[in-house]
Amino acid sequence: MHEFQPKLQEIILNNERREQARKGLKGLEDTVAKELQTLHNLRKLFVQDLQARIKKTVINEDSEEDGGSLTQKQKISFLKNNMDQLTKVHKQLVRDNADLRCELPKL
């Protein structure tokens, strides 16, 4: 029986090592599963963000095709108002000039 004692202890030691290795692998598997889930969630958020950016870009391009961005529309409106005012002033000056030419021979 004494001769089997070292062999038995070696077998017990090997079984304990296997059990520790099994526990270590289980913990590693759990960690990997959590990391994979985190990566999956990050990937979903990334795809959602890209889709939102693409949608925003498409909307901006559509509005620019309709006459430009808000800033451009404001500039166009400002320039149109200036043009209208200048046209009115020019017409008034032409009338005043014509009136003055008519009065010149009278004077």
C-alpha positions, 0 to 999 in steps of 0.5 A: 500500500505504501508503494501506491501512496506517491502515485495516489498523491500525484493523481490527487494533485493532478485532479486539483490542478485540472479543477483549478484550470477548469475554474480558471477557464470558466472565469476566462470564458465569462470575461470573454463573454462580457467583453464580446457583449460590450463590443457588440453594444459598442458596435450597435451604438457606432452603427446608430451614430453613423446612420444618424450622421448619414441621415443628417448629411442627407437632410443638409444636402437636400436643404442646400439643393432647395436654396442653400443653408440657413446662412446662405438663405439669410444672405440672399434675403439681405441682398434682395432687400438691398437690391429692392431699396437701391432700385427704388432710390434709383427710380426716384433719382431718375424722376427727380432728374427728369423733373429738374430738367423740365424746370431748368428751361423755365428758370 
